[in-house]
Amino acid sequence: MTMNKKPKNIFIQGPITPNFIANTIAKHQSKTSIGAHNIFLGQVRADELNGKTVEAIEYSAHEEMTLTAMHEIREAIFESYELTCMHIYHSLGSVKTGEICLFVFVSAPHRKVVFKALEDVVERIKVVLPIFGKEIYSDQTHQWKVNN
């Protein structure tokens, strides 16, 4: 696979705000070849374990390795689907329950492709990227999150 472009930084410190999401979408109004967008927002859940509730997740990553792997995923998705553009953002640091930690946004000329492409990219992100979440509980104990 040719690395013809520099890997894009996907990291945002703390939660991804509704304002950031809205501004990202608004920037695409000038791209008139786009006929469809699809968005995935990952939100921190208040899971319970042994009577304790998750209050936040603290995200960390091997950043260089993550950006290289994300670049490979991006290239593979663009090879597989007729997309106009794709944006991926993931939080680092503390994100409280109810806040957004992952924002994936794909655009294409036609609608059907954005559904398939979005599911594919989100599944690859969850399986491949070395991003780690430490769940912080209401009693300030913690445990490393395991993705199902």
N, C-alpha and C positions, 0 to 999 in steps of 0.2 A: 504494500500500500504506500503510495507516495504522499509524503508530508509536504504538500505544496503551500500550505498556509500555516502560519504560526498558531499554536493552540490558543483559544480564547479563554480569558479568565471567567470562570463561572461563579466565583465566590463573592458573597455579600456578607459583611459582618453583621450578625444579629438577624432579626426577622426580616422577611421580604414584605414591604409595606404595600397596602392597597394602592397608594399613590404611585409607587414604582411600577406596579403592574399596569395601572391605567395609562401612565405615560408611555410605557413600552408599546402598548396596543395603539395608542394615538399616533405614534410615529409611523404607523403603517398605512395611514389614510392616503398618503401620497403615492403609494405603490399600487397603481390601478390595474396591474396584471393579476393581482391577488383576488380570488373569488371566495376563499374560505380560510378561516383560522380555527385552531383548536387549542385549548389550554388545559393543562393539568396543574392543579395547586395541591401540594402536599402540606397538610396541617398537623401540628403536634396534638396528639390525643391525650386525654386525661385517663390513661390506662390505670387499672388497679392491680396491685400485687400484694398479697398477704395483708390486706387492710390498709395499705398505703397507696396514695394517689400520685401519679406523675404530675409535677408542677412545671417542669421544663425539660428540654433536652439540650445538652451542651455538645455541639458538633465540632469534631476535629477531623483532619484529613492529612494524608501524605500529599501535599498540594501538587508538587511537580508530577508525581506518578498519576494523580487524579486527572490533571489537565491533559497529560499525554493520552490516557485511556479515554477521556471524554472526546478528544480530537479524533481518535480512531472510531469511536461510536458515531460521531457526527459525520465523518467521511462515509462510513458504511450506510448510514441512513440516507444521505444524499444520493448515494449510488443506487439504493433500492427503491426510492420513492421520488416522484416528480414534485419536489418542494421548491418553493420560492425562497423561504428562509426558515431558520430554526433558532430559537433563543433558549438557553438553559441557565438557570441561576440556582445556586444552593447555598444555604446559610452556613456560616461558621460561627462558633461561639454560642451563646445562650439564646434559646428561643422558647418562650413560654407557651403553655397549652393554649390552643385557639389561634396561635400565630402561624404564619406561612413560612415553611422551611425549604420548599422546592417549588420552582416555577418553570414550567416547560411550555413553550409557545411555538407552534408550527403553522406555517402558511403555505398555501398552494393555489394554483389557478382553479381547482375543482375540489368539492367537498369530500368525496369518498376517500381520497388519499390521505387527508389530514387525520381521519379517525385511525386508520391502520398505522400510519407513521408515528403518531403520538403514543399509542399503546406500545409499539416496538421500542421506541427510545426510552420511555419510562421504565419498562421492564429491564432493559440493558443497564440503565443507570443504577437500579436497585441491586442488580446482580454483580456488576463489574467494578463500580467505582469504590476505591478505598476511602470511604467516608464513614466515620464512626460516631455513634450517638451514645452519650452517657445520660441515662434517664435520672433526673433529680427528683426525689420524692418529697412529700409534704414534711417528713421528719428530717430532711436534709441528707438522708442516706442516698446512695446511688447504685446503679447497676448498668452495665453496658447493654445496649439494645441489640436484639437479634432480629434480623429481617426474616419474615416468613416467606 
